[in-house]
């Protein structure tokens, strides 16, 4: 993979394989569903996702980016249906057992103050085992 700056989130492009592996490894996962034309998505990248506390918490997650720009792409259609994504950004948290924490799902821009607690809740749920 590409080298990632120590102060950046180690994003990987979304794939079912990576998601399955996260569950097998007992790691929580986060998916940022975005599109290239989406302004709030860029805001997340510029502010929330570069916050040092968010970056630190992200180390415990498999961090995935789901690019939904090409709406005609069958892969995009499949993942959109799988996660019932209605718009972008859609922020999806999965605990270590691979199940979505549906009450934490976000749609739209989230400030660090709203986003970080969801990360911590997901980690908490993932530790219960």
Order of alpha helices (4+ residues) and beta strands (2+ residues): beta-alpha-beta-alpha-alpha-beta-alpha-beta-beta-alpha
